[in-house]
Amino acid sequence: MWFEDLTECNYFGEKYSKILTAVGWLENGKQFSTGKIPRDVYFKLCEFSKTPWRFAIFMGYHSCDLCQFQFENDSAKGNSNIFIPYNSKIYVCPGLITHYINNHFYLPPREFIEAVYVCPPQGSMEYLKKMLENGGRELVKMMKEHK
């Protein structure tokens, strides 16, 4: 699934597309920015991907199609997403963003990097408040309904 960085993300349905901003939805054949990101941002994203905040559960997984060789048991796979609330937006990226950064030198937009810097730990009350403050009321409501 590909979305251009900083565009509406309708992966979760049209209902949520106005509140979710896509980052890191890469696909073979589509151009993306490359470069280096601060080490602490990378490691914070790694932490977020270990226990991602979820408002719904999705079946199946996505495999990286940027890797040179694709082997069923060897390719990078992911089935989670990372939500980063910041500055009246909620950025959403696939859990594979850490793979894209580390293995394909993907460079997310500066505003996303800034958002990761200041994002509270997922699962904390402060994170939940940030989700609500930045337009995620429907996402939080959906999460609570599925618990």
N, C-alpha and C positions, 0 to 999 in steps of 0.2 A: 504494500500500500504506500503510495507516494503522495505527499503534500508539500507544496513549496513552503519554505520557512516563513513564519509570521503571517500565514493565511488562516482563515477559518478552517477548523478541523471538524468535518462531518462524519468521521469514522464511527462515532458513538451515536449517530442519528442526527437528523436535522434539528431536533429539539435542543441539542446542546451545542450546535455549531457556532452560534453567536457568542458563546462564552468561552469556547476553547480555541486557543491559538497554537497552531502546529509548529513544532520544532523537531528536526532530526528524523523525519519520515523519509528516509533515503531509498533509492531504487536504482538498480543498474541502468545505465543509459541516461540518467538525469544528472545534471551538473549540481555540485554542492561545493560550498566553501571549504577550503582546507587551511590548516595552520596549527599552531600550538595554543592550548588553553592552559590556564593556571592549574598546577598540580592539585591544589586543594579543591578546586571546582570538580575536577575529574573524580577525586576520591569521595566527595560529597554525593555526586551522582551515583557512584558505586554503592554507597550506603543506602541511598533512596531505592535503588533497584533490588536490594536484598529483601526489604519489607515494604513494597510499594503500597501506597494508599489506593484503595479500590472502591469504586461506587457500584461496580458490577463485575461479575466473573465472566470471562470469555473462554470458550473452548478452543483448543487447537493452539498453534504457535506460528510464528513468522520466522523464516530462515533468512539469514543475510545472503543476498544475491550479489554482493559486491566482492566477496572472497574469490580468489582465483580458482580454487578447486572446491567443488561442491560434493561432499560425501555425506550420506544420510546420517551417520553417527558422528561426524567430525565438524559439520558446519555450525556456526553460531545460531542459536535459536532463542526466541523470547516469546513470552505470552503475557507480559505485564506492561504497564504504562506508568510514567512518572508525571505527576501533576505538580506544577510550581506556581503558586499564586503570587502575583506581584503587580503593582501599579495598574489596578483595574482590569487585569487580565488573569487568565489561568492558562499557563503554557502546558501543553501536553506533548510528551515525547515517548517513543517506544522504549522499553527497557533496554533494547539493543543499542541505545545511544552510547553507552560506555564502550561497547565493541566498536562502533563506528569511529569514535574518537581515538581509541587506542590502536586500532588496526588499519583504519582507512584515513586517519588524520582529519576527520571531520571537524570543522570549526563552527560551532553554533553562533548565532547572532549575539552581539555584545549585550543587548538588553536581556537576553536569556541568561547569559553568564552572570550579569549583575543580579538577576532574580535568584539564581542558585545560591550566590554568596549570602544573601540575606534571608533565605527560606529557613524557617524553623524546622526542627526534626518532624518528619512525618509521624503521625500518630499522637503528637502532642496537642494540648489544648490550644496553644498558640497557633499551630498549623491549621487546626480546624477554624479558628477565628479568622485567619488570613483567607482561607477558602471562602468563608461567608462574606468577608469584606470585599473580596474581589470578584463577586458574581457567581459563586459556586453554591448558592443556596439549594438549587434543584439537585445538584450532584450529591450534596450532603444528605438531603432528604431521601434520595434514592438509596444511598449507602445504608442509612438507618433502617429503611424498609426491608432491606435484604439481609439484615443481621438476624 
